[in-house]
């Protein structure tokens, strides 16, 4: 084996510093949330304990956290269901040439490129003019779709690019109709990736803030509630909430990773 | 699901199913693409068109009324504060773009060229992406105990005697805003560059080395040009994300820093919708201008 060059070690060190830069702050609040009741917002740690993690669930001290969490999970689930089906369908459409496909492609990309404040403002103005009241379930849902749909769509496009159409042709030659071919051939084959995309969509929606911020209406989703807390909560409970919701996101990612690798191993084996 | 086949053409028994099948195949992509198209029209196109309309409406301090006036645009362009805010926004865009590129490129280069095993590449890339799947708000709050007046960085610097008084510029400053944005958005630079570096045919590099090119020459003549589309895509993401930013500016800038996104947010907060809309339309035009100028330099169609 060739000895590693100097540039390898320099770049490896740079990469290490970068990972430290990415994770350092998060590890800091993780440590600071594990303090006793006398803990403060800064170092040094005075005592160790789970006091603040418990405080998160006490309504009167920190503000209400349980209901925004429920809203975020429900909204994330609805967004995921919609986005996973819409992105799969349109990615399948893109396997053939059809008129307007370029327009739809750029329209989808532009949802990512348009500054997020415009989405928020636009939905706010739309609801105002229509005389509807903004709500996390309606305007909030719309805001989340503009963020998650293009990402899911781009990933699904890539998945179908690598998809071998001969399985479908074989099914059709044997007399299967389109829905049957989809449910029995296509879906099982794309299922691992679809689960990955779904859970990614869920976390993206669950954590979304900027697009929802002006159109959530009367009730906050969890990120909005946390943002509100940043101005009036001066205890480690804020960090504790950060730790807990981050752990929740990570759990979702791990579930996705395990599910995808299990399913794809089963397909290969 | 139904297909629209004329019944009259059913003279021949076998012709009808064929006609249905043909029609159905032609119609299928449209039906499949319809939900996404409708969703984007309702929640993206229509709202933005409305912003355009409202930007010409009148505003009397309390409410907006349908009209056609250029007052909103005139007040944007005649306001010193607004123009300075634009300059400040460009400053953020430029600094964050440069920082994400200078940090992101070596990271992507290391992953694609120095990490040999695919398994390790995937794993290390995952490690880079994981923080981006969690709340932006949390990621910004977590800088506070590090950079604050009594934060870890100041405590450490004072502990080793490098400074006497805490450095104030670390938090609630332009520096903090740029740092926060780099932390939030750098993956959008790394991922496309990594993608385009991975696609480079490694035999090109071997060939260049065989012909006596130095490491630097290989980089300049082969790697850099072939990764340009990745840099372009990453730049588009970073530039558009930073252009409309208002949360990082608010949380990390601590009321000192200003950006056009934050200005719009403040105007919405005081219900000045027509003014906010005029600003938003200008913001959109400037952003699109930046995107198109990036696209003029690099052809990214090949990448997709």
Interface residues (C-beta under 8 A of the other chain):
Chain A: X7 X8 X11 X12 X14 X15 X18 X19 X21 X22 X23 X24 X25 X26 X28 X29 X32 X41 X42 X43 X82 X85 X86 X87 X89 X90 X92 X93 X94 X96 X98 X100 X101 X104 X107 X108 X110 X111 X112 X113 X114 X115 X116 X117 X118 X119 X120 X121 X122 X123 X124 X125 X126 X128 X129 X142 X143 X145 X146 X149 X153 X178 X200 X203 X204 X207 X209 X210 X213 X214 X222 X223 X226 X227 X230 X238 X239 X242 X245 X246 X249 X250 X253 X257
Chain B: X24 X28 X29 X30 X31 X32 X33 X35 X36 X37 X39 X40 X42 X43 X44 X45 X46 X47 X48 X50 X51 X54 X103 X106 X107 X109 X110 X111 X114 X124 X126 X127 X128 X130 X131 X133 X134 X135 X136 X137 X138 X139 X141 X142 X143 X144 X145 X146 X148 X150 X151 X152 X155 X183 X215 X236 X237 X240 X241 X243 X244 X246 X247 X251 X261 X264 X265 X268 X273 X276 X277 X280 X283 X284 X287 X288 X291
